[in-house]
Amino acid sequence: MTEPDDALRTHIDSFNAAVRGGGWTDFSATFADDAVMAFVGVPVGPYVGREAIAEAYRERPPVDTITVTSVRTLAPDTASALFRWDSGGTGSMTVRWFRGSVAELTVVFDEDGQAG
């Protein structure tokens, strides 16, 4: 696996490509079968399992891309990023990988509640 900060930037690039292209299949495939995706500050989720995550993206796809403002490695398998939505609002995300797949994703929306 690449360094966690590089892996996180790749994850965000894939997210942005899915937003622009409207296709979530490839992005959802980066999650482990038993992955957990949770959100703080917005009333959605958590989602457990790749299929539930894929369904969430199909049913309620984000409509805005994000720009990373900083990334830091927290552990050999975990990284965190601060970001801003390109239409406004900020947040952070923490991603943990297991065997090259996203095992846990937690996204925190700042007080402005922008959900992209």
VEXMARRO-606980 format. One line per 2 residues: number of its first residue (from 1); for each residue x, y, z of N, C-alpha, C, O, CB. Coordinates in Angstrom, 1 decimal. Each point is the difference from the previous one (the first is absolute). Last residue first. Glycine has a CB too. Layout:
NUM> X,Y,Z,X,Y,Z,X,Y,Z,X,Y,Z,X,Y,Z | ...;
REM end
This chain:
116> -22.2,19.3,0.5,0.4,-0.2,-1.4,-0.9,-0.6,-0.9,0.3,-0.3,-1.2,1.8,0.1,2.1 | -2.5,1.8,3.8,0.1,-1.5,-0.3,0.4,-0.3,-1.4,-0.1,-1.1,-0.4,-1.6,0.8,2.2;
114> 1.9,4.4,2.4,0.0,-0.3,-1.5,0.2,-1.4,-0.2,1.0,-0.7,0.5,-0.1,2.9,-1.0 | -1.1,0.3,4.8,-0.9,-1.1,-0.4,0.0,-0.3,-1.5,-0.9,-0.7,-0.5,-0.5,1.2,2.4;
112> 3.7,2.7,1.5,-0.8,0.5,-1.1,-0.9,-1.1,-0.6,-1.0,0.4,-0.8,2.8,1.3,0.3 | 1.4,-2.7,4.0,-1.3,0.6,0.4,-0.8,0.5,-1.1,-1.2,0.0,0.1,2.3,0.6,2.0;
110> 2.4,-4.3,-3.5,0.1,1.1,1.0,-1.4,0.6,0.2,-1.0,-0.4,-0.7,3.4,0.8,0.0 | -1.5,-5.6,-0.6,-0.4,1.3,-0.6,0.1,1.1,1.1,-0.4,-0.2,1.1,-1.1,-1.0,-2.8;
108> 3.8,-3.9,0.9,-0.5,0.9,1.0,-0.3,1.3,-0.8,0.9,0.6,-0.6,0.4,-1.6,2.6 | -0.4,-4.6,-3.0,0.0,1.4,-0.5,-0.7,0.9,1.0,-1.2,-0.3,0.4,1.2,-0.6,-2.8;
106> 2.4,-4.3,2.0,-0.8,0.9,0.8,0.2,1.4,-0.6,1.1,0.5,-0.1,-0.9,-2.0,2.2 | 0.8,-4.0,-3.5,0.0,1.4,-0.4,-0.9,0.7,0.9,-1.2,-0.3,0.1,1.6,-0.3,-2.5;
104> 2.2,-4.6,2.0,-0.8,1.0,0.7,0.2,1.4,-0.6,1.1,0.4,-0.3,-0.9,-1.8,2.4 | 1.6,-2.3,-4.3,-0.7,-0.8,1.0,-0.9,0.9,0.8,-1.1,-0.4,0.4,3.0,-1.2,-0.3;
102> 0.5,1.5,-5.2,-0.5,0.8,1.0,-0.8,-0.8,1.0,-1.0,-0.6,-0.3,1.0,2.6,-1.2 | 3.9,-4.4,-1.3,-1.3,0.5,-0.2,-0.4,1.0,1.2,0.6,-0.2,1.1,-1.2,-1.9,-2.3;
100> 4.9,-0.4,0.8,-0.2,0.8,-1.2,-1.4,0.6,-0.2,-0.2,0.7,-1.0,2.0,-2.0,0.1 | -0.5,-1.4,4.8,0.3,-0.7,-1.2,-0.3,0.7,-1.3,-0.5,-0.5,-1.0,0.1,-1.6,2.3;
98> -1.4,4.8,2.3,0.4,-1.4,0.4,0.2,-0.7,-1.3,-1.0,-0.2,-0.8,-0.3,0.2,3.0 | 0.8,5.5,-0.2,0.1,-1.0,-1.1,0.3,-1.4,0.7,0.7,-0.1,1.0,0.0,1.8,-2.8;
96> -2.9,3.4,3.3,0.8,-1.1,0.4,-0.1,-1.1,-1.1,-1.1,-0.3,-0.4,0.8,0.8,2.9 | -0.8,5.2,-1.9,-0.1,-1.3,-0.7,1.0,-1.0,0.5,1.1,0.4,0.2,-1.9,0.9,-2.2;
94> -1.8,3.8,3.1,1.0,-0.9,0.4,-0.3,-1.3,-0.7,-1.1,-0.5,0.0,1.4,1.6,2.3 | -1.6,4.5,-2.9,-0.3,-1.4,-0.2,1.2,-0.8,0.6,1.1,0.4,-0.1,-2.6,0.1,-1.9;
92> -1.1,4.9,2.1,1.2,-0.9,0.1,-0.5,-1.4,-0.3,-1.1,-0.4,0.2,2.3,1.9,1.5 | -3.0,3.9,-2.9,-0.1,-1.2,0.8,1.3,-0.7,0.1,1.1,0.4,-0.4,-3.5,-0.6,-0.3;
90> -0.7,4.9,-1.4,1.3,-0.7,0.3,-0.3,-1.2,0.8,-1.1,-0.2,0.5,2.4,2.3,-0.6 | -3.7,2.0,-3.5,-0.1,-0.9,1.1,1.3,-0.8,0.2,0.8,-0.1,-1.0,-3.2,0.0,0.6;
88> 0.9,1.9,-4.5,0.0,0.7,1.3,-0.2,-1.1,1.1,-0.6,-1.0,-0.2,-0.3,3.1,-0.8 | 1.5,-3.0,-3.7,-1.1,1.0,0.0,-0.1,0.7,1.3,-0.9,0.8,0.2,-0.3,-2.1,-2.0;
86> 4.4,-2.2,1.1,0.3,1.0,-1.0,-1.1,1.1,-0.1,0.3,1.1,-0.5,1.0,-2.8,-0.7 | 0.1,-0.9,5.7,-0.9,-0.3,-1.1,0.2,1.1,-1.0,0.2,1.2,0.4,-1.9,-2.4,1.0;
84> 5.6,-0.3,2.0,-1.1,1.0,-0.2,-0.8,-0.5,-1.2,0.5,-0.5,-1.0,0.8,2.4,2.0 | 2.2,-4.4,3.0,-0.4,0.4,-1.4,-1.0,1.1,0.0,-0.6,0.4,1.1,1.0,-2.8,-1.8;
82> 3.5,-0.9,3.7,-1.0,1.1,0.1,-0.3,0.3,-1.4,0.9,0.0,-0.9,0.0,0.9,3.1 | 0.8,-5.8,-0.4,0.1,1.2,-0.8,-1.0,1.0,0.4,-1.1,-0.3,0.4,1.9,-1.1,-2.3;
80> 2.0,-3.6,3.5,-1.1,0.9,0.2,0.3,1.2,-0.9,1.1,0.4,-0.2,-1.5,-1.1,2.6 | 1.8,-4.9,-1.8,0.4,1.3,-0.3,-1.3,0.9,0.2,-1.1,-0.5,-0.1,3.0,-0.2,-1.5;
78> 0.4,-4.8,2.4,-1.1,1.1,0.2,0.6,1.3,-0.3,1.1,0.4,0.4,-2.2,-1.8,1.4 | 3.5,-2.9,-1.4,-1.2,-0.3,-0.9,-1.0,1.1,0.1,-1.1,-0.3,-0.5,1.5,-2.1,0.9;
76> 3.7,2.6,2.1,0.5,-0.6,-1.3,-1.2,-0.3,-0.9,0.2,-0.1,-1.2,1.7,-0.8,2.4 | -2.8,4.9,2.1,0.5,-1.3,0.2,0.5,-0.6,-1.3,-0.3,0.5,-1.0,-1.2,-0.9,3.1;
74> 0.1,4.8,-2.0,-0.3,-0.2,1.4,0.6,-1.4,0.5,0.4,-0.1,1.1,-2.4,1.5,-1.3 | 2.9,2.7,-3.9,0.0,-1.5,0.3,-0.2,-0.1,1.5,0.7,0.6,0.8,0.8,-1.2,-2.8;
72> -3.2,4.8,-1.1,1.0,-0.5,0.9,-0.2,-1.5,0.3,-1.1,-0.4,0.0,1.3,2.7,1.1 | -1.6,2.5,-4.4,-0.1,-1.5,0.2,1.1,-0.3,1.0,1.1,0.5,0.0,-2.0,-1.0,-2.3;
70> -2.0,5.1,0.1,1.1,-0.6,0.7,-0.3,-1.5,0.2,-1.1,-0.4,0.1,1.7,2.6,1.0 | -3.3,0.5,-3.9,0.8,1.1,0.5,1.2,-0.5,0.8,1.0,0.7,0.2,-3.0,0.8,-0.1;
68> -1.5,-3.3,-4.3,0.8,-0.3,1.2,0.8,1.2,0.4,0.6,0.6,-0.8,-0.5,-3.1,0.2 | -4.8,2.2,-2.2,1.4,0.3,-0.2,0.7,-0.2,1.4,-0.5,0.5,1.0,0.0,1.2,-2.9;
66> -4.4,-3.5,-0.8,0.8,0.5,1.1,1.4,0.3,-0.3,0.6,-0.7,-0.9,-2.1,-0.5,2.4 | -3.8,0.9,-4.2,1.4,-0.6,0.2,0.6,0.7,1.2,-0.4,1.0,0.6,0.6,-1.5,-3.0;
64> -5.6,-0.4,1.4,1.1,1.0,0.0,1.3,-0.8,0.2,0.1,-1.0,0.7,-1.6,2.8,0.2 | -2.9,-3.7,-0.8,0.0,0.8,-1.2,1.1,1.0,-0.1,0.1,0.8,-0.9,-2.6,-1.1,0.8;
62> 1.0,-4.9,2.4,0.5,1.3,0.3,0.1,0.8,-1.4,0.1,-0.6,-1.0,1.2,-0.2,3.0 | -4.9,-3.3,-1.3,1.4,0.3,-0.4,0.4,1.5,0.4,-0.8,0.9,-0.2,0.6,-2.6,-1.7;
60> -3.5,-2.0,3.1,0.2,1.4,0.4,1.4,0.4,-0.3,0.8,0.2,0.9,-2.5,-0.4,0.9 | 0.1,-4.1,-3.2,-1.3,0.7,0.4,0.2,1.4,0.3,-0.9,0.8,-0.2,0.1,-3.0,1.1;
58> 4.6,-0.5,-2.0,-1.0,0.0,-1.1,-1.2,0.8,0.3,-0.5,0.7,-0.8,1.3,-3.0,0.1 | 2.4,1.7,4.1,0.5,0.9,-1.1,-0.9,0.0,-1.2,-0.2,1.0,-0.6,2.5,-1.5,1.4;
56> -3.3,-2.5,2.7,-0.1,1.4,0.5,0.5,1.0,-1.1,-0.7,1.0,-0.2,1.0,-1.8,2.6 | 0.2,-3.8,-3.2,-1.4,0.4,-0.1,-0.2,1.5,0.4,-0.8,0.7,-0.6,0.1,-3.1,1.0;
54> 4.9,0.4,0.2,-0.3,0.2,-1.4,-1.4,0.5,-0.2,-0.3,0.9,-0.8,2.0,-2.7,0.1 | -0.5,0.5,5.0,0.7,1.3,-0.4,-0.3,0.3,-1.5,-0.3,1.1,-0.3,2.1,-1.6,2.0;
52> -3.4,-3.6,0.0,-0.7,1.1,0.6,0.6,1.4,-0.4,-0.7,0.9,-0.2,0.0,-2.4,2.1 | 3.0,-2.4,-3.3,-1.3,0.1,-0.7,-0.8,1.2,0.6,-0.6,0.7,-0.8,0.6,-3.2,0.3;
50> 4.1,1.3,2.6,0.2,0.7,-1.3,-1.3,0.2,-0.8,-0.2,1.0,-0.6,2.4,-2.1,0.5 | -2.1,0.9,5.6,0.1,-0.9,-1.2,0.1,0.8,-1.3,-0.6,1.0,-0.2,-0.6,-2.7,1.5;
48> -1.0,4.2,2.6,0.8,-1.2,0.3,0.0,-0.9,-1.2,-1.0,-0.5,-0.4,0.6,0.7,2.9 | -0.7,5.3,-0.9,-0.3,-1.1,-1.0,1.0,-1.1,0.3,1.2,0.3,0.2,-2.1,1.3,-2.0;
46> -1.5,2.7,5.0,1.2,-0.7,-0.7,-0.4,-1.1,-0.9,-1.2,-0.5,0.0,2.6,1.1,2.0 | -3.7,3.4,-2.8,0.8,-1.1,0.4,-0.1,-0.3,1.5,-0.9,0.5,0.6,2.5,0.1,-2.4;
44> -3.1,4.2,0.5,0.1,-1.1,-0.8,0.9,-1.1,0.5,0.9,0.4,0.8,-1.4,1.1,-2.8 | -0.7,3.6,3.2,-0.8,-1.1,0.4,-0.1,-1.1,-1.0,-1.1,-0.4,-0.5,-0.2,2.0,1.8;
42> 5.4,2.0,0.2,-1.1,-0.1,-1.0,-0.8,-1.3,0.4,0.6,-1.0,0.5,0.7,2.2,-2.3 | 2.5,-0.1,4.3,-0.4,1.4,-0.3,-1.1,0.0,-1.1,-0.5,1.1,-0.3,2.7,-0.3,1.0;
40> 1.1,-4.8,-0.5,-0.2,0.8,1.2,-0.4,1.4,-0.5,0.7,0.6,-0.7,1.0,-2.0,2.1 | -1.4,-4.0,-3.6,0.0,1.4,-0.1,-0.3,0.7,1.3,-0.9,-0.5,0.8,0.2,0.3,-3.2;
38> 2.6,-4.9,0.2,-0.8,0.7,0.9,0.2,1.5,-0.2,1.0,0.5,-0.5,-0.8,-2.3,2.2 | 0.7,-3.6,-3.7,0.1,1.4,-0.3,-0.9,0.8,0.9,-1.2,-0.3,0.0,1.8,-0.3,-2.5;
36> 2.0,-4.6,2.1,-0.9,0.9,0.7,0.2,1.4,-0.5,1.1,0.5,0.1,-1.2,-2.1,1.9 | 1.2,-3.8,-4.1,0.3,1.4,0.4,-1.1,0.7,0.7,-1.2,-0.3,-0.1,2.7,0.3,-1.9;
34> -0.8,-4.7,0.1,-0.6,0.3,1.3,0.4,1.4,0.5,-0.1,0.3,1.2,0.2,-2.7,-0.6 | 1.4,0.7,-4.9,-1.3,-0.6,0.1,-0.7,0.5,1.3,-1.2,0.2,0.0,2.0,-2.2,-1.3;
32> 2.8,5.3,-0.5,0.0,-1.4,0.4,-1.4,-0.5,0.1,-0.9,0.8,0.2,3.1,-0.5,1.1 | -0.9,3.9,-4.6,-0.3,-0.4,1.4,0.0,-1.5,0.2,-0.3,-0.7,-0.8,-1.1,2.8,1.0;
30> 1.9,0.1,-4.4,1.3,0.2,0.7,-0.3,-0.3,1.5,1.0,-0.1,0.8,-0.2,1.8,-2.4 | -4.2,-1.7,-1.8,0.8,-1.2,0.0,1.2,0.1,0.8,0.7,-1.0,0.3,-1.6,0.5,-2.6;
28> -2.0,4.2,1.5,-0.5,-0.9,1.0,0.8,-1.3,0.1,0.1,-0.6,1.1,-2.4,1.6,-1.5 | 3.3,2.1,-3.1,0.4,0.6,1.3,-0.5,-1.0,1.2,0.8,-0.2,0.9,-1.0,2.5,-1.9;
26> -1.0,-3.4,-3.5,1.5,-0.2,0.3,0.4,0.6,1.3,0.8,-0.7,0.7,-0.4,0.9,-3.1 | -5.0,0.4,1.2,0.4,-1.5,0.1,1.5,-0.2,0.3,0.3,-0.7,0.9,-2.2,0.2,-2.5;
24> -0.9,4.7,0.8,0.6,-0.3,1.4,0.4,-1.4,0.1,0.5,-0.4,1.0,-2.0,2.0,-0.1 | 0.5,2.7,-4.7,0.0,-1.5,0.2,0.7,-0.3,1.3,1.2,0.3,0.2,-1.2,-0.6,-2.7;
22> -0.5,4.8,0.6,-1.3,-0.6,0.3,-0.1,-1.5,0.2,-1.0,-0.5,0.3,0.1,2.4,-1.5 | 4.5,1.6,0.1,-0.5,-0.9,-1.0,-1.3,-0.6,0.3,-0.7,-0.6,-0.9,3.0,0.1,0.4;
20> -0.1,3.6,3.5,0.0,0.6,-1.4,-0.6,-0.9,-1.0,-0.8,0.5,-0.9,2.8,0.8,1.5 | -1.5,-2.9,3.8,-0.9,1.1,0.0,-0.1,0.6,-1.4,-1.1,0.3,-0.5,1.7,0.2,2.9;
18> 2.6,-3.8,-1.8,-1.4,-0.6,0.0,-1.0,1.1,0.1,-1.1,-0.1,-0.7,1.9,-1.9,1.9 | 3.7,3.2,-1.0,-0.3,-0.5,-1.3,-1.4,-0.6,-0.1,-0.7,0.2,-1.0,3.1,-0.7,0.7;
16> -0.8,2.0,4.5,-0.3,1.1,-0.9,-0.3,-0.5,-1.4,-0.9,0.6,-0.7,2.4,0.8,2.1 | -0.2,-4.7,1.7,-1.3,0.6,0.4,-0.4,1.1,-1.0,-1.1,0.1,-0.5,1.6,-0.7,3.0;
14> 3.8,-1.2,-2.9,-1.1,-0.9,-0.5,-1.4,0.5,0.3,-0.9,-0.1,-0.8,2.5,-1.9,1.1 | 2.1,4.3,1.4,0.0,0.2,-1.4,-1.1,-0.9,-0.6,-0.7,0.4,-0.9,3.2,0.1,0.9;
12> -1.7,-1.0,4.6,-0.7,1.3,-0.3,-0.1,0.2,-1.5,-1.0,0.5,-0.5,1.8,0.4,2.7 | 1.7,-4.6,-0.8,-1.4,-0.2,0.4,-0.8,1.3,-0.4,-1.1,-0.1,-0.6,1.7,-1.5,2.5;
10> 4.0,1.8,-2.3,-0.5,-0.8,-1.1,-1.5,-0.2,0.3,-0.8,0.0,-1.0,3.0,-1.2,0.6 | 0.1,3.3,3.8,-0.1,0.9,-1.2,-0.6,-0.8,-1.2,-0.8,0.6,-0.7,2.8,0.8,1.6;
8> -1.0,-3.9,2.9,-1.1,0.9,0.3,-0.2,1.0,-1.2,-1.2,0.2,-0.4,1.6,-0.4,2.9 | 3.3,-2.7,-2.6,-1.2,-0.8,-0.2,-1.3,0.9,0.2,-1.0,-0.1,-0.7,2.3,-2.0,1.4;
6> 2.9,4.0,0.2,-0.1,-0.2,-1.4,-1.3,-0.8,-0.3,-0.8,0.4,-1.0,3.3,-0.3,0.7 | -1.3,0.4,4.8,-0.4,1.3,-0.6,-0.2,-0.1,-1.5,-0.9,0.7,-0.5,2.2,0.4,2.4;
4> 0.2,-5.0,0.4,-1.4,0.3,0.3,-0.4,1.4,-0.6,-1.1,0.2,-0.5,1.3,-1.5,2.6 | 3.5,-1.7,-4.5,0.0,0.7,1.2,-1.5,0.5,0.3,-0.7,0.3,-1.0,3.1,0.4,0.7;
2> -2.3,-4.8,-2.8,0.8,1.2,0.0,-0.1,0.7,1.4,-0.7,-0.5,0.9,0.3,0.8,-3.4 | 0.1,-5.7,1.7,-0.8,1.2,0.0,0.9,1.2,0.0,1.1,0.0,0.6,-3.0,-1.2,0.6;
REM end
